Amino acid sequence: MEKIESIPEIFASLVFNEDVMRERLPKDVYKSLLNTIANGKEIDAGIADVVAGAMKDWAIEHGATHFTHWFQPLTGVTAEKHDAFLSPVGGGKVIMEFSGKELIRGEPDASSFPSGGLRATFEARGYTAWDPASYAFIKDGSLYIPTAFCSYGGEALDTKTPLLRSMDAISAAGLRIVRLFGDETTQRVLSTVGAEQEYFLIEEEDYKARRDLFYCGRTLFGAPPVKGQELEDHYFGALPTRVSAFMKELDNELWRLGISAKTKHNEAAPSQHELAPIFCTTNIAVDQNLLMMECMRKLAPKYGMACLLAEKPFEGINGSGKHNNWSLSTDGGKNLFKPGKNPAENKQFLLFLAAVIRAVDEYQDLLRISAATAGNDCRLGGHEAPPAIISVFLGEELEALVNSIVEGSSYSRRDTKYMSLGVPSVPTIRKDNTDRNRTSPFAFTGNKFEFRMVGSSQNVALANIVLNTAVAESLSIFADALEETVDFDRTLDKLIADTFKKHSRILFSGNSYSAEWEAEAAERGLSNFKTAPEAYAHFTDDKNIALFGKFGVMSEAEMRSRREIFFESYRKIKNIEARVMLEMTVRDIIPAVSSYIGELSASVNATRLASKTAYVGCEEDIIVKLSELLGKTYDAYAALARVEKTAISKSSAEDAAFYYKSTVVQKMDALRRAVDEMEMLTARDRWPMPTYGDIIFKI
């Protein structure tokens, strides 16, 4: 009987982690490398050859023949260039080599990656630099080495470099605070993340049969199905057999890569699912989420399926997000957002809470930008996603505590409550002190904050760069005040109370979907950037440049380049979508409907001749309606073609993005409405693509 491998046996078996390092590296080299990983110290270049040799030997033993510097350019996806370990030694023979130089630095061609004007196209040289804090791993016969990516001039051309800088910033600021509370042992304060990943699984043949799904990742046409998600029977329902098999193999693949895939279930929409990992350090969490998405996309075809990671693959059906659960802890494992048994007396917790509330209020625009994409524009504000307005939900108990501090009134912690279901055999249940608010974009959930606005296809790096840096600023300001005071307790209490009072406008516990909240938020002075271009325009506001510059997270040049890339990406995505709509309309939809009208007309004429009647009611009505819609469709097609031509003529990426938002998207919507009406009147076997009903209920 074949031995079944246990999870502990396979977990991280393809990862060059601390256990492998301890086993394979000399003791002094291991300690030096561990010091770099654990404490953020500079790597000792003298140990690079030893580490590289151990990595190479380990990788070869696990079947690897190549290595690659794996990095995160500003494309939204990862990049890799593979080199074989082999090195010629003469006589037609080779040996397997991997040097410290090759480990530490790579030199990819940077000219084809977005730079936002940081360098000219002909300035091609770029560098990848090893990130020792993110473990190397083996996949598809190659040793993957997580790296940062920069230009020849040293500017960051990736998401990892600013993320690592932001982690250093929050660590330094956090250390100042914990030292003030008597902690002399902590060496680093770590930001940690658990990114829940939502996705759709559909038949691969349906995916390939629709040009919009294939090219854009989402449908650009599609009438509502006769049944959607209104029965709410898919959420947490039994996993379909093929989906369950996919999830089982996905879990095993992720576990071998050291990714702690924990929870899997059906999501609210038909064909929608979710996978959630356990928390880990932010840079590793970002790497692992990117790996998770890649594994999902690559594994799905093995089961005859396609994995859709777009934020809104189907209009009128729940979209997909990526809930970014963010927290802070010491390197000793103490969660700094844990309220404890008596949060009113836990002044360190209250100070960290105040830091977050201040950061979210001061930099609500940056948080909104971190979740702003063309795809997320289709999702935000729907009843499966938070609105574009940033607010913080604390829950009844913490909100009551904050209010008591602001008002200077007494506060009594609620007793733990238990709930009986009235069935003697069912145990009494301990109730949480606070319910959850699923409409809030930024909610406190016990010992962490859940930022629910990030889109399912996004790299979560930017959201965490913003959180780390903004909170680092709050903590630094607090530390300045507390380090200088002669009356620590009085200054601390006043600092907490003043911060809560000044930034209370960002706190909201009600229904964030309501029109009343939108009006109230405007009265409070909260920002409401409903589309990505509106948000992008504020990325380089003076206060934002000052924030990132103060902590060395991004220079002004790096920020302006990213602003340009934001607009350029939006323009390109909308350009592709518009062109796909135009092509599908004129090459697929209009010919199919015209042919169907011709068939109906021939049928009407044949019926007239056979029965000698002047009128054939139902078919003639359909012919008239379809003919009118066909004309309406062509007019909408022509209108979209005209504005698309104007859009592509604009030289400024920002001007083009705003034109797409204000004009092209409206013409796309008009074309969609006409086509979707025709779909409802056209025979199923004559419609040129799988419909929503065909797609979302098939698996």
N, C-alpha and C positions, 0 to 999 in steps of 0.2 A: 504494500500500500504506500502510495506516494506521501511523503511527509509534507504537512501543511505548515508553511512558515508563519510564525506569530508576528504580531505587530512590533514588539520589542526587537525581534531578530532583524526585521527588514528596515525599521525606522532609521533614516539617515545613513543607510548602508552605502549610498553613493555620494556622501558628503565628506569633504576633508575638514572635519570638525575638531574640536579640542581633544576628544578621545583618540582620534587618529594621529593628531599632532604629538600628543603625549607618548604614544607608542612608537612613532617613527622618527621623531626628532631628538637630537642630543639635548640633554637636560637644560643646558644654558641657552640653546637656541629656542627651545620651547618656552622657557621663562621670558625671554626677550620678546618673542612674538606675542605671547599672552599679555604682556605688559602693554604692548601696542593696541591689542584688541580691547582689553578691559579698561584701560585708562586713557585711551586716545593719544598715547605718546608716539613720537616720530619713530618710524621703522628704522632699525639698524640695517643699513645697506649691506653690511658685512655678512649677514646671515642669509641673504637672498639666494645664493647658490645652493646652500644646504637645504633650504625650504623647497626650492624648485626641484632639486633632485629627489627629495622625498615625495613630493606631489607627483612627479612623473612616474616613479616606480609604482606608487599606489594606483595611479590611473591606469597604467598598462596592465597591472594585475587584474583590473576590473574591465579589461577589454578596450580601453581607449587607445586610439592611434593618433589623435590630433589634440590640439589645445586651441582655445579661442579666448580673446579678451571680450567679455560680454558687457555691453554698455547700453545706456539709455539716452540716445540722442533726442532732440526736441521734435521728434516725429510722432510721439505718443506710443511708439512700440520700441522693442529692443533691437540691437544690431550685433552682429558677430561675423568675424572673419577667421576661418579655420586654417591652421598650419599643422603639418605633420611633425611628429617628434623626430622623424628620421633626419640623419645627417650623413652625406657620403664620406667614406674614408679611403676611397681608392680601390682599384681592383674590382669595380662593379659591386662593392659591398657598402652597406650602411650600418650605422649604429643609431640607437634611440637617445636623443639628447634634449635637454630643456634647461636653459641657463637662468641664473638669477636676473640677468638683464632682460630676458624675454618675459619673465614673470612680472617684473616691476613695471616695464614700459612697453607699450605697443605703438605702432605708427600707422593708423588707418588713414586713408584718403578722406579728408574732412570736407572736400569741396562739394560733395553731393548731399550733405546734411544741412538742415536749416541753420542759419546763423543770424538772421534778422539784421544783416548789414554789419556784423562784427568784423567781417573780412570779405575781400573780393573773391569772386568765384575761382580765379586763377591761383589764389593763395591756398594751396591744397593741403598743406601739411597739418596734421592734428596728432594728438597724443592720447593714448589711454593709459591710466595709471592704476595699479592694483589697489583695491580696497580690502585690506587685511581683515577688517571687521565683518565683512560678508564672506561666508565660507565658500570656497570653490566646490564644485560638484561635477558629476559625470552625467552626461545625457547624450544619447544617440552616438556613442563611440568617441565623444570628445570631452576633454577636461575644460569646464567652463570656469573662467576666472572673472568674478565681478570687478568692474573697473569704473573709474571716473573718466570723463572725456573732455578735453579742452583743446582750444585752438593753439596755433604756434605762438601767439602772443600771451597765452595763459588764461584767456577768458573761458569761463565754463560754457560748454556747448551741450550740456546734458542736464538731467534732473537730479542725478545723484550728488554732484559736487555741492550745489546749494543746500541740498538736504543734509549732507554731512556737516556743512558749516552751521546750519541751524541747530543741529543736535549739539554741537560744541557750545553754541550760544546759550541754549536752554540749560545745558549742564553747568556752565560757569555761573549763570544767574541763580539757578536752583541751589547750587552749593553755598552761595553766599547766604541764602535764606536758612537752609538747614543748619549751617554753622551758628547762626544767631539763636537757634533754638537748642544749642548744645550738642549737636551731632558732629563729632570729630573723627568719625571712622569712615563715613561715606566719601568715596573718591570721585564718583560721577553720579549725576542725576540723568536718568535715561527717559526719553520719550518712547512710549510703547504703542503699538497699533495692532488691532485685529480688524481686518477688512473683509466684511461679508460680501460675497460675490453672487449676484443674481444673473441668470442667463436663460435663454430659450433653447430647446432642442426640437428640431423639425426634421422631416424627411429630407435627405440629401437631394433626392430627385426633384422635390418641390423647390428647394433652394436654387438649384441649377436652372430650373425652368422659369425663374423670375429674374429678369435682368436687374430690377431694382434691388432685390435682396443680394444678388451676386456682386454687384458693383458698389452698392451703398450700405449694405448691411441692414437696411430697413425698407419696408414697402412704401412706395410713393403713390400707389393706387390701391384701392381695396374697399369694397362696400362692406358694411357691418354684416357679420354672420347672423343667421337666424337664432343661434344660441351663442352667447359669449361667456362671461364669467358671472352672470347675474345670480346663478344658483349657489355660488360660493362653495362649490363642491370639490374644487381642485386643491384648494389650500390645505396643506398637511394631509392630503389624501394618500391612498395607497400608491406606491411608486409603480408605474408601468414596468413590465418585465424587462424590456430592452433598456429603459432608462436606468433601472436598478443595476443591470449588468454593467452599463457604462459607468455608473457612479462607483461601483465596486472596484473596477479596474483603475478608475481615476484615483480613488483613495490610495490604492496600493502604489501607484506611480508617484503620487505626491509624498506619501510616507517615505519611500526610498530616497526622495530628494530632501528629506528632513522637514517637510511642510506638515504641520500638525492639523491636517484636515479633521474637523471635529463633528460638525453638524451638517446634515443634508436633508432636504425635504422639498416637496412641491410648494411652489409659491402661488400667489393669488390667481394669476392668469393661466388659462389652459396652455400646456407645453412649457410653462415657466418653472424654474427650479432655483435653489439656492445652496451654496456651500459656504460654510463659515469655519475659519481656522481659530486656533488659540492664539492669544496675544504673544508678540515677541518684539524685540527692539526694532525701532521704526525703519532703519535702512534695510534690515533683513526682511521685515514685513513687506516692504515695497518690492524688493527683489522677488519674494515668494509669490506675491499676488500677480506679478507679471508672468512668472513661470506657470502659475495656476491657470491663467487665461490661455497661455500658449498650449498647455497640456489639454485643456478642454477642446480647443479648436482642432488639434491634431488627432485626438482620440475619437471624436464623434464620428468621422467617416468610417471607422472600423465597424461601427454598429449601424451603418447606413443612414446616419444622421448628420446634420450640420448644427454647430453651436453658434447661436446669435448672441453677441455681446453688446449690440447697439442699445441705446437708451430707450428707444421707442420703435421696436420693429413693426408693430401693428397699431394703427390708429384706433382709438376707442377701447383698446385692451391695455391692461396695466403695463407700464414700462419697467425697466430694470435700473436699479441703483447699486451703489457700492457703499454701504454704511461704514464710515471710517470711525471706528471706536478708538479713541485717543486717551492716553493717560500718562502720568509721570510716576516714576518710582526711583528709589535709590538703587545703587548697584548691589546692595544687600537684600533687595527684594521688598522693601517697604513701599506700599502704594501711598503716594502723597495726596491722593484724592479720596482716601478712605475716611469717612466722617468719624468713625469710632462710636462707642456706646453713648457718648455725650458730646455731640458736635459743637454745642454752645461753648464748651470748655476747651475744645480742640482748636486753639488759636492758630497753630501752624496750618491746619486744614483750611480754616476760614481765610487765611491770608492767600493761600494758593487758589482758593475759590474766587476771591476778590480779583486776583491777577487774571484769571480766565475771563471773568465778566468784563473787566476793563478792556482786555485785549479784543474780545469779540465786538464790543461796542465801538472802540476806536478804529478797528480795522474790519468792519463788516463788509466794506467794499472789496477788500482783498480776499476774504473768505468766499464771497460771491464769485469773484473772478476765478478762484481755484476750482470751481465747479462749473464754469461757463464754457460750454462747447456748442457747436451747431446741433449735435445730437441731443444734448441735455435741454436745449430750448424746447424740444418737442415733448419733454417729460415734466419739467418743473411746473408746479401749479396744478397738475392733475391730482386726482384724489389718491394716487399711489405714491406721490412724491411731495416734498415740502414746497412751499411757494418760494418766490425769488427774494422775499423779505427775510433777512436774518434776524432770529430772535433766540433767546435762551430759555429753556424750560428747566426749572429746578425741582419741581414736585412740591406738593403741599407742605411737607414738613420743613424742607430747606427754605422754601419761600417764606414760611411763617417765621423761621429763625432770622432770615435776612431782614424782614420787615421789623422784627422786634429790635434788632441792632440799630436800624436806621431811626426808629422812633424812640429808642432808649427805654423800651418797655420790657417787662419780664417775659421770659420764655420757659415753657415747660415741655420737655420732650414727651412725645406720646408713648404710652405703654405699648409693648408688642401685642398685637392682636392675633387671635386665632379664629378660624372659621370652620364651623361644622356644616356638613352637607346634609345632615338629617338622616344619614344611613349609618347605623351603628358599626357596620363592618368596614366602613371607609374612614381612614384616619383623619383626625382634625388637622387642618392645614394652617400653617403659619402665614399670615398675610404680610406682604411688604408694606412699609409705612406710606408708600406713595404709588399711585397708579402710573402707567406709562402714557406718554402723549405722542401718538404716532404722526401727528401733524407738524411737530416741531422740527425745524432744521438742525437745531443744536441742543441736545437734551442731556441732562445729567442722569445717569442710569446706575447709580449706586456707588461706584468707585472709578468711574470713567465718564467721558463725554462722547456722545454718539453724533457725529456730523453726517446727517442723512442726505445731504444734497449732492454728493459726488456721484457722477454718472458711472454706469456699469463698465463702459469701455475705457475709462480714464486711468491713467497712472495716478496713484494717490499721492505722489511725492509733493506736488505743489500745495495741496491742502495741508500737509504736515509741515512743509516749510513755513507756511503762513502761521499756523498755530504755534510752532516752536518759537519763531522769531517774535511774534506779537506778545506771547506770554513771557518770553525772556525780557522784553522791554519792561513789562509791568513789574516783574520780579526785581529787575535792576533798580527801578525807581523806588520800589519799596525798600530794598536793601540800602540804598543811599540814605533814605530818611532814618532808618532804624540803626544804622551803624554810627550815625552822628548824634543821636539823641542821648540825653542824660537820664531820661525817664522812659525806659524801654516799654514797659507795660502800658503806660498812658498813650505813648505815641502809637503803639501797635493797635490799641483799641480804636483810637481816632482814625488811623489810616484805614482800617477795615470798614468802619462805619461811613467815613467820607467817600470811599470808593463805591460801596454799595449804593449810597444815596446819589452820587453823581452819575452813575451808569445804570440806574434802575430802569431807564427807558427800554433797555434791551431785553428785560425780563418779561415773559408772557407765558401764561399757562392755559390759555383758551384754545379755541379752534382756529388754527392758522390758515385754514382753507376759506374762512368766511370773508364776505365782502366787508363786513364791519371791521375786521382786523386790518384789512388793507387801508381803510380810512383812518383808523386809530393810529396805525403805524406812521402814516403820513403826518398826522398831528404831532406825534412824538419826534419827528425828524429823522426817522429811519430811512435808509436808502431802499429803493425798489427798482432794480435793474432787471427788467423783464426778459431782455434778450442778451446774448453774449456780447455783441458789439457795444451795447450801452455800458456793460460792465468793463470790458477791455479798456475803454477810453480812460478809465481812472487808475489803471495800473501804475502809471508813472506820475501820479499826483505827488506834489512835493513831500507830503508827510510819509508816503510810502517809500519814496526814494531814500528819505532820511532814515526810516526804520531799517531797511535792509543794509544801507550803508553803514549805519552805526555799529552793527554787529558783524560786518564783513560777509554777509550772506550772499548778497549780490551787489555788484557795482552799478552805478547809474547806466553805464554802457550795456551791461548784461541785462538790465531791466528793460531798457529801450529796445534792445534786440528781441526780447521775448514779447514785448507788446506788438512789435511788427509781425512776429511769427504767429501770434494769436489771430490777428486780422487776416494774415495770409492763409492760414489754415481754414478759417471760416469761409473765406472767399473761395478757396479751391473745393471745399466740400460742397458748398451750395452750387458752384459751377458744374461739378460732376452730376449732382442730383438733377439740376435743370436739364442738362444734356441727355441724361438717361430718360427723363420724362418725355422729352421731345422725340427721342428715337423710338421709345415704346409706343407713343401715340401714333406716329405716322407710319411706322413699319409693322406694328402688331395690332393695335387696337382698332384704328380706323379701317384697315382692310378687313378685319374679322367682322366688325359690325356691318360694314357695307355688304359683305358677302351674305351675312344673315338677312339683311333687309332684302337683298336680291332673292334669296330662297323664299322668304315670306311672300314677296311680290309674285313670284312664279306660282306659289301655292294658291294665292288669292285668285290669280288669273285662271288657273286650272279649275278651281272650285266654281268660278263664275261660268265658265264654259260648260262645266258638267251640270250645274244646277240652273243655269240661265237666270241667276239672281244678280241684282246690281250692287249688292252690298254684302261684304263678309266682315262682320263686326269686330271680333276680337283681334284678328290678324291685321286688319286695316288700322285699328287704333294703335297697335304696337308699332306698325310701320311708320305712322305719322309721328308718334312720340320719339321713336329712335331716329328718324330723319331730322327732327328738330334738334335733338340732342347731338347728333352727328355734326350739324352745322355749328352748334354752340361749342362743341369740342374743338372743331377746326379753328374757330375764331379765338378760343382760349389758347390753342397751340400757337397760332400766329402772334398773339399778343405776348406770350412767353418768349417766343423766338426773338421778337423785337427788343424786349427789355434785356434779355440775356446778351444780345449783341452789344447793347449799351454798357452792360456791366463789365464785359471782358475788355472793353476799350479803355476803362479807367486805369490810369497808371498807378494810383495810390491804392495800396491794399486796404487802408482804412476807409477811403471813400467807396471802394468797391464793396467792402463788407457792409457798410451802412446802406448802400444802394440795394444789395441783395436782401437785407433785412426789411427795408421799407417798401420795396417795389417788386423785386423778383419773387420773393416768397409769396406775396399776395397773388401774383399771376400763377404760380405753381398750385396754390390752393384752389383757384378758380378752375384750372384745368382738371385737377383731381375731382372736384365736385361733379363736373360734367361727365367725366369718364365713369365715376362710381354710379351715377344714375343709369348710364347705359348698361353697366354690368347687371343691374337688377332686372333689366328687360331683355337681356340676351340669353338664349338657350345655353345651359351649362356646358354642353359639349362644343359649343361654338366660341366660347370665351377663350382667348389665346393664352391664358396663364392660370395656374392654380389660384382659387379664391381663398379668402380667409377661412371659411368653413372647411375647405379641403385641407388646409395646412395645419391649423392649430388643434384639431381633434384626431389627427390620423395616427399618431404614435400611441 
